[in-house]
Amino acid sequence: MKARKTYLIGIAFFTGLFMALMLLGSYLLSIESKQFAVASFLFAFGAVFGQIACLALYIRQKAMLQAIAAQRAQEYKNAE
């Protein structure tokens, strides 16, 4: 699997995890289980960091591929 696809899957995974943990935390808060609700919200906050990390890695990979393509185009242009 290519790195870009892996990072996009990671973004989707952490987004789903964030939504599930927020839903769980809201449910736990509604049934008066405040300690577990707070833990769920904190884990959801951690999932946001996972999303940000995957997005940053995806952007970095995309920029690297663009730089390589530009370098090859420049080398091809210089070879002519």
All heavy atoms as a GROMACS GRO file, in nm:
protein
  624
    1MET      N    1   0.084  -0.116   0.000
    1MET     CA    2   0.000   0.000   0.000
    1MET      C    3   0.090   0.125   0.000
    1MET      O    4   0.190   0.129   0.071
    1MET     CB    5  -0.089  -0.002   0.124
    1MET     CG    6  -0.192   0.105   0.125
    1MET     SD    7  -0.300   0.108   0.271
    1MET     CE    8  -0.350  -0.058   0.292
    2LYS      N    9   0.054   0.221  -0.077
    2LYS     CA   10   0.134   0.342  -0.085
    2LYS      C   11   0.116   0.427   0.041
    2LYS      O   12   0.014   0.418   0.110
    2LYS     CB   13   0.094   0.422  -0.208
    2LYS     CG   14   0.118   0.344  -0.336
    2LYS     CD   15   0.142   0.439  -0.449
    2LYS     CE   16   0.155   0.357  -0.574
    2LYS     NZ   17   0.282   0.361  -0.634
    3ALA      N   18   0.216   0.510   0.067
    3ALA     CA   19   0.215   0.590   0.190
    3ALA      C   20   0.098   0.687   0.193
    3ALA      O   21   0.033   0.705   0.297
    3ALA     CB   22   0.347   0.665   0.204
    4ARG      N   23   0.069   0.750   0.078
    4ARG     CA   24  -0.041   0.847   0.075
    4ARG      C   25  -0.173   0.780   0.111
    4ARG      O   26  -0.254   0.837   0.186
    4ARG     CB   27  -0.050   0.912  -0.062
    4ARG     CG   28   0.062   1.011  -0.089
    4ARG     CD   29   0.056   1.067  -0.227
    4ARG     NE   30  -0.066   1.144  -0.245
    4ARG     CZ   31  -0.102   1.197  -0.361
    4ARG    NH1   32  -0.027   1.181  -0.467
    4ARG    NH2   33  -0.213   1.266  -0.370
    5LYS      N   34  -0.196   0.661   0.059
    5LYS     CA   35  -0.320   0.590   0.088
    5LYS      C   36  -0.325   0.551   0.236
    5LYS      O   37  -0.431   0.559   0.299
    5LYS     CB   38  -0.332   0.467  -0.001
    5LYS     CG   39  -0.465   0.398   0.009
    5LYS     CD   40  -0.477   0.287  -0.092
    5LYS     CE   41  -0.614   0.222  -0.085
    5LYS     NZ   42  -0.628   0.114  -0.182
    6THR      N   43  -0.214   0.512   0.290
    6THR     CA   44  -0.207   0.476   0.432
    6THR      C   45  -0.243   0.596   0.520
    6THR      O   46  -0.318   0.582   0.617
    6THR     CB   47  -0.066   0.426   0.468
    6THR    OG1   48  -0.034   0.315   0.383
    6THR    CG2   49  -0.059   0.382   0.613
    7TYR      N   50  -0.190   0.712   0.485
    7TYR     CA   51  -0.220   0.832   0.564
    7TYR      C   52  -0.366   0.871   0.552
    7TYR      O   53  -0.428   0.913   0.650
    7TYR     CB   54  -0.131   0.948   0.521
    7TYR     CG   55   0.017   0.922   0.544
    7TYR    CD1   56   0.113   0.963   0.454
    7TYR    CD2   57   0.060   0.853   0.657
    7TYR    CE1   58   0.247   0.938   0.474
    7TYR    CE2   59   0.195   0.827   0.679
    7TYR     CZ   60   0.288   0.870   0.587
    7TYR     OH   61   0.420   0.845   0.608
    8LEU      N   62  -0.426   0.857   0.434
    8LEU     CA   63  -0.567   0.888   0.418
    8LEU      C   64  -0.654   0.791   0.498
    8LEU      O   65  -0.754   0.831   0.558
    8LEU     CB   66  -0.606   0.885   0.270
    8LEU     CG   67  -0.556   1.003   0.188
    8LEU    CD1   68  -0.589   0.982   0.041
    8LEU    CD2   69  -0.616   1.133   0.237
    9ILE      N   70  -0.616   0.664   0.500
    9ILE     CA   71  -0.689   0.566   0.581
    9ILE      C   72  -0.675   0.600   0.730
    9ILE      O   73  -0.770   0.588   0.807
    9ILE     CB   74  -0.641   0.423   0.550
    9ILE    CG1   75  -0.685   0.383   0.410
    9ILE    CG2   76  -0.692   0.324   0.654
    9ILE    CD1   77  -0.628   0.253   0.361
   10GLY      N   78  -0.557   0.645   0.769
   10GLY     CA   79  -0.535   0.687   0.908
   10GLY      C   80  -0.624   0.805   0.946
   10GLY      O   81  -0.680   0.809   1.055
   11ILE      N   82  -0.636   0.901   0.855
   11ILE     CA   83  -0.723   1.016   0.881
   11ILE      C   84  -0.868   0.969   0.899
   11ILE      O   85  -0.937   1.012   0.992
   11ILE     CB   86  -0.712   1.120   0.768
   11ILE    CG1   87  -0.574   1.185   0.768
   11ILE    CG2   88  -0.820   1.227   0.782
   11ILE    CD1   89  -0.546   1.269   0.644
   12ALA      N   90  -0.912   0.881   0.811
   12ALA     CA   91  -1.050   0.830   0.821
   12ALA      C   92  -1.070   0.751   0.951
   12ALA      O   93  -1.174   0.765   1.018
   12ALA     CB   94  -1.082   0.743   0.701
   13PHE      N   95  -0.971   0.671   0.989
   13PHE     CA   96  -0.980   0.592   1.113
   13PHE      C   97  -0.990   0.683   1.235
   13PHE      O   98  -1.077   0.665   1.320
   13PHE     CB   99  -0.859   0.499   1.126
   13PHE     CG  100  -0.850   0.434   1.261
   13PHE    CD1  101  -0.936   0.332   1.296
   13PHE    CD2  102  -0.755   0.477   1.353
   13PHE    CE1  103  -0.928   0.273   1.421
   13PHE    CE2  104  -0.746   0.419   1.478
   13PHE     CZ  105  -0.833   0.316   1.512
   14PHE      N  106  -0.902   0.782   1.243
   14PHE     CA  107  -0.903   0.870   1.360
   14PHE      C  108  -1.028   0.958   1.363
   14PHE      O  109  -1.077   0.993   1.471
   14PHE     CB  110  -0.776   0.956   1.365
   14PHE     CG  111  -0.657   0.880   1.414
   14PHE    CD1  112  -0.548   0.859   1.332
   14PHE    CD2  113  -0.652   0.828   1.542
   14PHE    CE1  114  -0.437   0.788   1.376
   14PHE    CE2  115  -0.542   0.758   1.588
   14PHE     CZ  116  -0.434   0.738   1.504
   15THR      N  117  -1.083   0.991   1.247
   15THR     CA  118  -1.208   1.066   1.244
   15THR      C  119  -1.322   0.981   1.299
   15THR      O  120  -1.402   1.028   1.381
   15THR     CB  121  -1.240   1.111   1.099
   15THR    OG1  122  -1.133   1.192   1.052
   15THR    CG2  123  -1.370   1.188   1.093
   16GLY      N  124  -1.329   0.856   1.255
   16GLY     CA  125  -1.432   0.766   1.307
   16GLY      C  126  -1.415   0.741   1.456
   16GLY      O  127  -1.514   0.738   1.531
   17LEU      N  128  -1.291   0.724   1.499
   17LEU     CA  129  -1.263   0.703   1.641
   17LEU      C  130  -1.305   0.825   1.722
   17LEU      O  131  -1.365   0.812   1.830
   17LEU     CB  132  -1.114   0.675   1.661
   17LEU     CG  133  -1.068   0.641   1.802
   17LEU    CD1  134  -1.132   0.512   1.849
   17LEU    CD2  135  -0.916   0.630   1.805
   18PHE      N  136  -1.277   0.944   1.671
   18PHE     CA  137  -1.317   1.067   1.740
   18PHE      C  138  -1.469   1.073   1.756
   18PHE      O  139  -1.520   1.102   1.865
   18PHE     CB  140  -1.265   1.189   1.662
   18PHE     CG  141  -1.318   1.319   1.714
   18PHE    CD1  142  -1.267   1.375   1.830
   18PHE    CD2  143  -1.420   1.385   1.649
   18PHE    CE1  144  -1.316   1.495   1.879
   18PHE    CE2  145  -1.470   1.505   1.696
   18PHE     CZ  146  -1.418   1.560   1.812
   19MET      N  147  -1.540   1.046   1.648
   19MET     CA  148  -1.686   1.053   1.654
   19MET      C  149  -1.741   0.949   1.752
   19MET      O  150  -1.833   0.979   1.830
   19MET     CB  151  -1.746   1.033   1.515
   19MET     CG  152  -1.720   1.149   1.423
   19MET     SD  153  -1.807   1.144   1.266
   19MET     CE  154  -1.757   0.989   1.199
   20ALA      N  155  -1.686   0.828   1.749
   20ALA     CA  156  -1.734   0.722   1.839
   20ALA      C  157  -1.706   0.758   1.986
   20ALA      O  158  -1.792   0.737   2.073
   20ALA     CB  159  -1.668   0.590   1.803
   21LEU      N  160  -1.588   0.811   2.013
   21LEU     CA  161  -1.555   0.846   2.151
   21LEU      C  162  -1.638   0.964   2.201
   21LEU      O  163  -1.676   0.968   2.319
   21LEU     CB  164  -1.405   0.876   2.163
   21LEU     CG  165  -1.315   0.754   2.155
   21LEU    CD1  166  -1.169   0.796   2.142
   21LEU    CD2  167  -1.334   0.665   2.276
   22MET      N  168  -1.668   1.059   2.115
   22MET     CA  169  -1.754   1.170   2.156
   22MET      C  170  -1.895   1.120   2.186
   22MET      O  171  -1.958   1.162   2.283
   22MET     CB  172  -1.757   1.278   2.047
   22MET     CG  173  -1.628   1.354   2.033
   22MET     SD  174  -1.578   1.442   2.182
   22MET     CE  175  -1.698   1.573   2.184
   23LEU      N  176  -1.944   1.029   2.101
   23LEU     CA  177  -2.076   0.972   2.123
   23LEU      C  178  -2.078   0.893   2.254
   23LEU      O  179  -2.173   0.905   2.334
   23LEU     CB  180  -2.114   0.883   2.005
   23LEU     CG  181  -2.252   0.821   2.009
   23LEU    CD1  182  -2.359   0.929   2.001
   23LEU    CD2  183  -2.268   0.724   1.893
   24LEU      N  184  -1.976   0.812   2.275
   24LEU     CA  185  -1.967   0.735   2.399
   24LEU      C  186  -1.960   0.827   2.521
   24LEU      O  187  -2.027   0.803   2.622
   24LEU     CB  188  -1.845   0.643   2.395
   24LEU     CG  189  -1.819   0.560   2.520
   24LEU    CD1  190  -1.932   0.459   2.540
   24LEU    CD2  191  -1.685   0.490   2.511
   25GLY      N  192  -1.879   0.931   2.512
   25GLY     CA  193  -1.867   1.024   2.624
   25GLY      C  194  -1.999   1.094   2.654
   25GLY      O  195  -2.035   1.113   2.770
   26SER      N  196  -2.071   1.131   2.550
   26SER     CA  197  -2.201   1.196   2.570
   26SER      C  198  -2.299   1.100   2.636
   26SER      O  199  -2.375   1.138   2.727
   26SER     CB  200  -2.258   1.243   2.437
   26SER     OG  201  -2.172   1.338   2.380
   27TYR      N  202  -2.299   0.975   2.590
   27TYR     CA  203  -2.388   0.876   2.651
   27TYR      C  204  -2.350   0.854   2.798
   27TYR      O  205  -2.438   0.850   2.885
   27TYR     CB  206  -2.380   0.744   2.574
   27TYR     CG  207  -2.452   0.632   2.643
   27TYR    CD1  208  -2.591   0.628   2.648
   27TYR    CD2  209  -2.381   0.531   2.708
   27TYR    CE1  210  -2.658   0.526   2.714
   27TYR    CE2  211  -2.446   0.430   2.774
   27TYR     CZ  212  -2.584   0.427   2.777
   27TYR     OH  213  -2.649   0.328   2.843
   28LEU      N  214  -2.222   0.838   2.825
   28LEU     CA  215  -2.179   0.814   2.963
   28LEU      C  216  -2.211   0.933   3.052
   28LEU      O  217  -2.245   0.917   3.170
   28LEU     CB  218  -2.030   0.783   2.966
   28LEU     CG  219  -1.989   0.648   2.908
   28LEU    CD1  220  -1.838   0.640   2.897
   28LEU    CD2  221  -2.044   0.535   2.992
   29LEU      N  222  -2.203   1.052   2.998
   29LEU     CA  223  -2.237   1.171   3.076
   29LEU      C  224  -2.387   1.175   3.106
   29LEU      O  225  -2.427   1.216   3.214
   29LEU     CB  226  -2.195   1.296   2.999
   29LEU     CG  227  -2.182   1.426   3.077
   29LEU    CD1  228  -2.081   1.409   3.189
   29LEU    CD2  229  -2.140   1.537   2.984
   30SER      N  230  -2.468   1.127   3.010
   30SER     CA  231  -2.613   1.128   3.031
   30SER      C  232  -2.658   1.026   3.135
   30SER      O  233  -2.763   1.044   3.198
   30SER     CB  234  -2.686   1.104   2.900
   30SER     OG  235  -2.672   0.969   2.859
   31ILE      N  236  -2.580   0.920   3.154
   31ILE     CA  237  -2.618   0.821   3.256
   31ILE      C  238  -2.540   0.843   3.386
   31ILE      O  239  -2.532   0.754   3.470
   31ILE     CB  240  -2.599   0.676   3.206
   31ILE    CG1  241  -2.452   0.647   3.173
   31ILE    CG2  242  -2.688   0.646   3.089
   31ILE    CD1  243  -2.423   0.499   3.151
   32GLU      N  244  -2.483   0.963   3.400
   32GLU     CA  245  -2.418   1.005   3.525
   32GLU      C  246  -2.289   0.930   3.556
   32GLU      O  247  -2.254   0.913   3.673
   32GLU     CB  248  -2.515   0.992   3.643
   32GLU     CG  249  -2.649   1.059   3.623
   32GLU     CD  250  -2.646   1.207   3.652
   32GLU    OE1  251  -2.564   1.248   3.735
   32GLU    OE2  252  -2.726   1.280   3.591
   33SER      N  253  -2.219   0.884   3.455
   33SER     CA  254  -2.090   0.819   3.476
   33SER      C  255  -1.980   0.917   3.433
   33SER      O  256  -1.921   0.906   3.327
   33SER     CB  257  -2.081   0.690   3.394
   33SER     OG  258  -1.957   0.629   3.415
   34LYS      N  259  -1.956   1.015   3.519
   34LYS     CA  260  -1.872   1.128   3.482
   34LYS      C  261  -1.725   1.090   3.462
   34LYS      O  262  -1.659   1.142   3.374
   34LYS     CB  263  -1.884   1.239   3.584
   34LYS     CG  264  -2.019   1.305   3.581
   34LYS     CD  265  -2.027   1.421   3.677
   34LYS     CE  266  -2.166   1.480   3.670
   34LYS     NZ  267  -2.181   1.592   3.761
   35GLN      N  268  -1.673   0.999   3.541
   35GLN     CA  269  -1.531   0.963   3.528
   35GLN      C  270  -1.503   0.898   3.393
   35GLN      O  271  -1.406   0.934   3.326
   35GLN     CB  272  -1.490   0.869   3.640
   35GLN     CG  273  -1.482   0.935   3.776
   35GLN     CD  274  -1.444   0.836   3.884
   35GLN    OE1  275  -1.460   0.715   3.867
   35GLN    NE2  276  -1.392   0.887   3.995
   36PHE      N  277  -1.587   0.805   3.353
   36PHE     CA  278  -1.566   0.740   3.224
   36PHE      C  279  -1.595   0.835   3.108
   36PHE      O  280  -1.532   0.826   3.003
   36PHE     CB  281  -1.653   0.614   3.212
   36PHE     CG  282  -1.607   0.501   3.300
   36PHE    CD1  283  -1.688   0.453   3.400
   36PHE    CD2  284  -1.482   0.446   3.283
   36PHE    CE1  285  -1.646   0.350   3.482
   36PHE    CE2  286  -1.438   0.342   3.363
   36PHE     CZ  287  -1.520   0.294   3.463
   37ALA      N  288  -1.687   0.927   3.128
   37ALA     CA  289  -1.717   1.026   3.025
   37ALA      C  290  -1.597   1.118   3.002
   37ALA      O  291  -1.560   1.145   2.887
   37ALA     CB  292  -1.840   1.108   3.063
   38VAL      N  293  -1.535   1.161   3.110
   38VAL     CA  294  -1.418   1.248   3.098
   38VAL      C  295  -1.304   1.171   3.031
   38VAL      O  296  -1.234   1.225   2.944
   38VAL     CB  297  -1.375   1.301   3.238
   38VAL    CG1  298  -1.238   1.367   3.231
   38VAL    CG2  299  -1.479   1.399   3.290
   39ALA      N  300  -1.287   1.044   3.066
   39ALA     CA  301  -1.183   0.963   3.002
   39ALA      C  302  -1.210   0.949   2.853
   39ALA      O  303  -1.118   0.959   2.771
   39ALA     CB  304  -1.176   0.826   3.068
   40SER      N  305  -1.335   0.929   2.818
   40SER     CA  306  -1.371   0.916   2.676
   40SER      C  307  -1.343   1.045   2.601
   40SER      O  308  -1.292   1.044   2.488
   40SER     CB  309  -1.519   0.878   2.664
   40SER     OG  310  -1.556   0.867   2.530
   41PHE      N  311  -1.376   1.159   2.662
   41PHE     CA  312  -1.349   1.287   2.597
   41PHE      C  313  -1.199   1.311   2.582
   41PHE      O  314  -1.154   1.367   2.482
   41PHE     CB  315  -1.414   1.402   2.675
   41PHE     CG  316  -1.564   1.406   2.665
   41PHE    CD1  317  -1.642   1.427   2.777
   41PHE    CD2  318  -1.628   1.387   2.543
   41PHE    CE1  319  -1.780   1.431   2.769
   41PHE    CE2  320  -1.766   1.390   2.533
   41PHE     CZ  321  -1.842   1.412   2.646
   42LEU      N  322  -1.122   1.268   2.681
   42LEU     CA  323  -0.976   1.284   2.670
   42LEU      C  324  -0.918   1.196   2.559
   42LEU      O  325  -0.828   1.238   2.486
   42LEU     CB  326  -0.909   1.253   2.803
   42LEU     CG  327  -0.931   1.356   2.913
   42LEU    CD1  328  -0.870   1.308   3.044
   42LEU    CD2  329  -0.874   1.491   2.874
   43PHE      N  330  -0.969   1.075   2.546
   43PHE     CA  331  -0.924   0.988   2.437
   43PHE      C  332  -0.967   1.046   2.301
   43PHE      O  333  -0.894   1.033   2.202
   43PHE     CB  334  -0.976   0.846   2.454
   43PHE     CG  335  -0.901   0.767   2.557
   43PHE    CD1  336  -0.969   0.710   2.664
   43PHE    CD2  337  -0.764   0.750   2.549
   43PHE    CE1  338  -0.901   0.636   2.760
   43PHE    CE2  339  -0.695   0.678   2.644
   43PHE     CZ  340  -0.764   0.620   2.750
   44ALA      N  341  -1.083   1.109   2.297
   44ALA     CA  342  -1.127   1.175   2.173
   44ALA      C  343  -1.031   1.288   2.137
   44ALA      O  344  -1.000   1.310   2.020
   44ALA     CB  345  -1.270   1.227   2.188
   45PHE      N  346  -0.986   1.359   2.239
   45PHE     CA  347  -0.888   1.466   2.217
   45PHE      C  348  -0.758   1.407   2.160
   45PHE      O  349  -0.695   1.465   2.071
   45PHE     CB  350  -0.862   1.538   2.350
   45PHE     CG  351  -0.778   1.661   2.338
   45PHE    CD1  352  -0.823   1.771   2.269
   45PHE    CD2  353  -0.653   1.666   2.397
   45PHE    CE1  354  -0.746   1.886   2.259
   45PHE    CE2  355  -0.575   1.779   2.389
   45PHE     CZ  356  -0.621   1.889   2.319
   46GLY      N  357  -0.719   1.290   2.208
   46GLY     CA  358  -0.602   1.221   2.154
   46GLY      C  359  -0.623   1.179   2.009
   46GLY      O  360  -0.530   1.182   1.928
   47ALA      N  361  -0.746   1.140   1.974
   47ALA     CA  362  -0.776   1.103   1.836
   47ALA      C  363  -0.761   1.223   1.742
   47ALA      O  364  -0.721   1.207   1.626
   47ALA     CB  365  -0.917   1.046   1.826
   48VAL      N  366  -0.790   1.342   1.793
   48VAL     CA  367  -0.770   1.463   1.712
   48VAL      C  368  -0.622   1.480   1.679
   48VAL      O  369  -0.587   1.516   1.566
   48VAL     CB  370  -0.827   1.587   1.785
   48VAL    CG1  371  -0.786   1.715   1.715
   48VAL    CG2  372  -0.977   1.579   1.795
   49PHE      N  373  -0.536   1.453   1.775
   49PHE     CA  374  -0.392   1.461   1.748
   49PHE      C  375  -0.350   1.357   1.645
   49PHE      O  376  -0.262   1.383   1.563
   49PHE     CB  377  -0.311   1.446   1.876
   49PHE     CG  378  -0.309   1.570   1.961
   49PHE    CD1  379  -0.362   1.568   2.089
   49PHE    CD2  380  -0.257   1.687   1.912
   49PHE    CE1  381  -0.361   1.681   2.167
   49PHE    CE2  382  -0.255   1.802   1.990
   49PHE     CZ  383  -0.308   1.800   2.117
   50GLY      N  384  -0.412   1.240   1.648
   50GLY     CA  385  -0.384   1.140   1.546
   50GLY      C  386  -0.426   1.187   1.408
   50GLY      O  387  -0.355   1.165   1.309
   51GLN      N  388  -0.540   1.253   1.400
   51GLN     CA  389  -0.586   1.310   1.272
   51GLN      C  390  -0.486   1.414   1.220
   51GLN      O  391  -0.450   1.413   1.103
   51GLN     CB  392  -0.721   1.380   1.289
   51GLN     CG  393  -0.839   1.293   1.296
   51GLN     CD  394  -0.966   1.374   1.316
   51GLN    OE1  395  -0.967   1.469   1.395
   51GLN    NE2  396  -1.070   1.337   1.246
   52ILE      N  397  -0.443   1.502   1.309
   52ILE     CA  398  -0.350   1.608   1.270
   52ILE      C  399  -0.218   1.548   1.223
   52ILE      O  400  -0.160   1.592   1.123
   52ILE     CB  401  -0.329   1.707   1.386
   52ILE    CG1  402  -0.459   1.785   1.412
   52ILE    CG2  403  -0.214   1.803   1.357
   52ILE    CD1  404  -0.457   1.866   1.540
   53ALA      N  405  -0.170   1.447   1.294
   53ALA     CA  406  -0.044   1.383   1.255
   53ALA      C  407  -0.055   1.317   1.118
   53ALA      O  408   0.035   1.332   1.034
   53ALA     CB  409  -0.003   1.281   1.360
   54CYS      N  410  -0.163   1.244   1.094
   54CYS     CA  411  -0.181   1.179   0.963
   54CYS      C  412  -0.195   1.283   0.852
   54CYS      O  413  -0.142   1.263   0.743
   54CYS     CB  414  -0.302   1.088   0.966
   54CYS     SG  415  -0.274   0.934   1.053
   55LEU      N  416  -0.265   1.391   0.880
   55LEU     CA  417  -0.280   1.496   0.779
   55LEU      C  418  -0.146   1.560   0.747
   55LEU      O  419  -0.113   1.584   0.630
   55LEU     CB  420  -0.380   1.601   0.827
   55LEU     CG  421  -0.409   1.714   0.730
   55LEU    CD1  422  -0.471   1.660   0.602
   55LEU    CD2  423  -0.503   1.815   0.794
   56ALA      N  424  -0.065   1.585   0.851
   56ALA     CA  425   0.067   1.644   0.829
   56ALA      C  426   0.156   1.550   0.748
   56ALA      O  427   0.228   1.595   0.657
   56ALA     CB  428   0.132   1.677   0.963
   57LEU      N  429   0.152   1.422   0.779
   57LEU     CA  430   0.233   1.326   0.704
   57LEU      C  431   0.185   1.314   0.560
   57LEU      O  432   0.266   1.300   0.467
   57LEU     CB  433   0.229   1.189   0.772
   57LEU     CG  434   0.304   1.181   0.905
   57LEU    CD1  435   0.272   1.050   0.975
   57LEU    CD2  436   0.453   1.197   0.883
   58TYR      N  437   0.054   1.320   0.538
   58TYR     CA  438   0.000   1.315   0.402
   58TYR      C  439   0.047   1.437   0.321
   58TYR      O  440   0.092   1.423   0.208
   58TYR     CB  441  -0.153   1.312   0.407
   58TYR     CG  442  -0.217   1.324   0.272
   58TYR    CD1  443  -0.221   1.216   0.186
   58TYR    CD2  444  -0.272   1.445   0.229
   58TYR    CE1  445  -0.278   1.228   0.060
   58TYR    CE2  446  -0.329   1.457   0.105
   58TYR     CZ  447  -0.332   1.348   0.021
   58TYR     OH  448  -0.388   1.361  -0.104
   59ILE      N  449   0.039   1.555   0.381
   59ILE     CA  450   0.082   1.677   0.311
   59ILE      C  451   0.231   1.671   0.282
   59ILE      O  452   0.277   1.710   0.174
   59ILE     CB  453   0.044   1.801   0.393
   59ILE    CG1  454  -0.108   1.817   0.395
   59ILE    CG2  455   0.110   1.927   0.338
   59ILE    CD1  456  -0.158   1.922   0.491
   60ARG      N  457   0.309   1.622   0.378
   60ARG     CA  458   0.454   1.609   0.357
   60ARG      C  459   0.485   1.513   0.242
   60ARG      O  460   0.570   1.542   0.156
   60ARG     CB  461   0.519   1.560   0.485
   60ARG     CG  462   0.668   1.545   0.475
   60ARG     CD  463   0.726   1.500   0.607
   60ARG     NE  464   0.827   1.400   0.579
   60ARG     CZ  465   0.848   1.291   0.649
   60ARG    NH1  466   0.777   1.268   0.756
   60ARG    NH2  467   0.940   1.207   0.615
   61GLN      N  468   0.416   1.400   0.238
   61GLN     CA  469   0.438   1.302   0.132
   61GLN      C  470   0.400   1.360  -0.004
   61GLN      O  471   0.472   1.342  -0.102
   61GLN     CB  472   0.355   1.176   0.160
   61GLN     CG  473   0.373   1.067   0.058
   61GLN     CD  474   0.509   1.001   0.065
   61GLN    OE1  475   0.577   1.009   0.167
   61GLN    NE2  476   0.550   0.937  -0.041
   62LYS      N  477   0.290   1.432  -0.009
   62LYS     CA  478   0.246   1.494  -0.133
   62LYS      C  479   0.347   1.597  -0.182
   62LYS      O  480   0.379   1.603  -0.301
   62LYS     CB  481   0.109   1.558  -0.113
   62LYS     CG  482   0.045   1.609  -0.238
   62LYS     CD  483  -0.095   1.660  -0.210
   62LYS     CE  484  -0.154   1.720  -0.335
   62LYS     NZ  485  -0.286   1.775  -0.313
   63ALA      N  486   0.399   1.677  -0.090
   63ALA     CA  487   0.499   1.778  -0.127
   63ALA      C  488   0.628   1.713  -0.175
   63ALA      O  489   0.691   1.762  -0.270
   63ALA     CB  490   0.527   1.869  -0.008
   64MET      N  491   0.668   1.603  -0.112
   64MET     CA  492   0.789   1.534  -0.155
   64MET      C  493   0.774   1.479  -0.296
   64MET      O  494   0.866   1.488  -0.378
   64MET     CB  495   0.823   1.420  -0.058
   64MET     CG  496   0.885   1.468   0.072
   64MET     SD  497   0.917   1.338   0.195
   64MET     CE  498   0.968   1.200   0.102
   65LEU      N  499   0.658   1.421  -0.326
   65LEU     CA  500   0.634   1.368  -0.461
   65LEU      C  501   0.633   1.480  -0.565
   65LEU      O  502   0.684   1.462  -0.676
   65LEU     CB  503   0.503   1.289  -0.464
   65LEU     CG  504   0.504   1.158  -0.386
   65LEU    CD1  505   0.367   1.094  -0.388
   65LEU    CD2  506   0.608   1.063  -0.442
   66GLN      N  507   0.576   1.594  -0.530
   66GLN     CA  508   0.577   1.708  -0.622
   66GLN      C  509   0.719   1.759  -0.645
   66GLN      O  510   0.755   1.795  -0.757
   66GLN     CB  511   0.488   1.820  -0.570
   66GLN     CG  512   0.342   1.792  -0.583
   66GLN     CD  513   0.256   1.903  -0.524
   66GLN    OE1  514   0.306   1.989  -0.451
   66GLN    NE2  515   0.128   1.899  -0.554
   67ALA      N  516   0.801   1.762  -0.540
   67ALA     CA  517   0.938   1.808  -0.554
   67ALA      C  518   1.019   1.712  -0.642
   67ALA      O  519   1.099   1.755  -0.725
   67ALA     CB  520   1.003   1.820  -0.416
   68ILE      N  521   0.997   1.583  -0.625
   68ILE     CA  522   1.068   1.484  -0.707
   68ILE      C  523   1.026   1.499  -0.853
   68ILE      O  524   1.110   1.493  -0.943
   68ILE     CB  525   1.041   1.342  -0.654
   68ILE    CG1  526   1.111   1.322  -0.520
   68ILE    CG2  527   1.087   1.237  -0.754
   68ILE    CD1  528   1.072   1.195  -0.448
   69ALA      N  529   0.897   1.518  -0.877
   69ALA     CA  530   0.849   1.535  -1.014
   69ALA      C  531   0.906   1.661  -1.078
   69ALA      O  532   0.946   1.661  -1.196
   69ALA     CB  533   0.696   1.540  -1.016
   70ALA      N  534   0.916   1.768  -1.001
   70ALA     CA  535   0.972   1.893  -1.054
   70ALA      C  536   1.121   1.876  -1.083
   70ALA      O  537   1.172   1.927  -1.184
   70ALA     CB  538   0.951   2.005  -0.954
   71GLN      N  539   1.191   1.803  -0.997
   71GLN     CA  540   1.334   1.780  -1.018
   71GLN      C  541   1.357   1.696  -1.143
   71GLN      O  542   1.447   1.726  -1.222
   71GLN     CB  543   1.394   1.710  -0.896
   71GLN     CG  544   1.542   1.688  -0.906
   71GLN     CD  545   1.597   1.615  -0.784
   71GLN    OE1  546   1.521   1.564  -0.702
   71GLN    NE2  547   1.728   1.612  -0.772
   72ARG      N  548   1.276   1.595  -1.163
   72ARG     CA  549   1.289   1.513  -1.284
   72ARG      C  550   1.258   1.593  -1.410
   72ARG      O  551   1.325   1.576  -1.512
   72ARG     CB  552   1.197   1.392  -1.275
   72ARG     CG  553   1.246   1.288  -1.179
   72ARG     CD  554   1.159   1.166  -1.180
   72ARG     NE  555   1.205   1.070  -1.080
   72ARG     CZ  556   1.134   0.970  -1.035
   72ARG    NH1  557   1.013   0.949  -1.083
   72ARG    NH2  558   1.183   0.889  -0.946
   73ALA      N  559   1.159   1.680  -1.401
   73ALA     CA  560   1.126   1.763  -1.516
   73ALA      C  561   1.241   1.858  -1.548
   73ALA      O  562   1.274   1.881  -1.665
   73ALA     CB  563   0.998   1.842  -1.490
   74GLN      N  564   1.305   1.910  -1.443
   74GLN     CA  565   1.419   2.001  -1.463
   74GLN      C  566   1.537   1.925  -1.524
   74GLN      O  567   1.604   1.975  -1.614
   74GLN     CB  568   1.459   2.065  -1.330
   74GLN     CG  569   1.568   2.167  -1.340
   74GLN     CD  570   1.524   2.291  -1.415
   74GLN    OE1  571   1.406   2.324  -1.418
   74GLN    NE2  572   1.617   2.359  -1.477
   75GLU      N  573   1.562   1.803  -1.477
   75GLU     CA  574   1.670   1.723  -1.532
   75GLU      C  575   1.644   1.688  -1.678
   75GLU      O  576   1.734   1.689  -1.760
   75GLU     CB  577   1.689   1.596  -1.450
   75GLU     CG  578   1.748   1.619  -1.312
   75GLU     CD  579   1.750   1.494  -1.228
   75GLU    OE1  580   1.703   1.388  -1.275
   75GLU    OE2  581   1.798   1.502  -1.113
   76TYR      N  582   1.520   1.656  -1.708
   76TYR     CA  583   1.482   1.624  -1.847
   76TYR      C  584   1.501   1.746  -1.936
   76TYR      O  585   1.551   1.737  -2.048
   76TYR     CB  586   1.337   1.576  -1.852
   76TYR     CG  587   1.290   1.544  -1.990
   76TYR    CD1  588   1.334   1.431  -2.056
   76TYR    CD2  589   1.200   1.629  -2.054
   76TYR    CE1  590   1.290   1.402  -2.185
   76TYR    CE2  591   1.155   1.602  -2.183
   76TYR     CZ  592   1.201   1.488  -2.247
   76TYR     OH  593   1.157   1.461  -2.374
   77LYS      N  594   1.465   1.862  -1.884
   77LYS     CA  595   1.478   1.986  -1.959
   77LYS      C  596   1.626   2.020  -1.982
   77LYS      O  597   1.664   2.064  -2.090
   77LYS     CB  598   1.409   2.100  -1.884
   77LYS     CG  599   1.405   2.231  -1.959
   77LYS     CD  600   1.330   2.335  -1.876
   77LYS     CE  601   1.329   2.468  -1.948
   77LYS     NZ  602   1.262   2.570  -1.868
   78ASN      N  603   1.709   1.997  -1.882
   78ASN     CA  604   1.853   2.023  -1.895
   78ASN      C  605   1.922   1.922  -1.987
   78ASN      O  606   2.024   1.954  -2.049
   78ASN     CB  607   1.921   2.022  -1.758
   78ASN     CG  608   1.881   2.142  -1.675
   78ASN    OD1  609   1.835   2.243  -1.726
   78ASN    ND2  610   1.898   2.130  -1.545
   79ALA      N  611   1.868   1.802  -1.996
   79ALA     CA  612   1.930   1.698  -2.081
   79ALA      C  613   1.907   1.726  -2.229
   79ALA      O  614   1.983   1.677  -2.312
   79ALA     CB  615   1.872   1.562  -2.043
   80GLU      N  616   1.807   1.800  -2.262
   80GLU     CA  617   1.778   1.830  -2.402
   80GLU      C  618   1.872   1.927  -2.458
   80GLU      O  619   1.955   1.977  -2.479
   80GLU     CB  620   1.637   1.886  -2.418
   80GLU     CG  621   1.532   1.783  -2.392
   80GLU     CD  622   1.392   1.841  -2.411
   80GLU    OE1  623   1.374   1.964  -2.409
   80GLU    OE2  624   1.300   1.761  -2.427
   0.00000   0.00000   0.00000
